[in-house]
């Protein structure tokens, strides 16, 4: 009985480590994998290196990005860190629709 009580704090620390470190990391990895699998042609993305580009084609494990007019690069899909969400157009104030007075 005394040996079991001595192991209880160790088990509690391992459980805390699991819920605080390992589980959130697994969730983030699943989210990144889902993002990389949902890439479509025409989306503007940011690579893990910080380069922005527009997806021009997608294959199983590679994608082609247009990073400047007439300049395309081929990258690994795993290098895509995030999809840029459409923001306000240039010259438009945030929170205002075009045509608002």
Helices and strands as residue ranges (DSSP letters): H 2-17, I 18-22, H 23-37, E 44-47, E 52-58, E 62-68, E 71-76, G 77-79, E 80-83
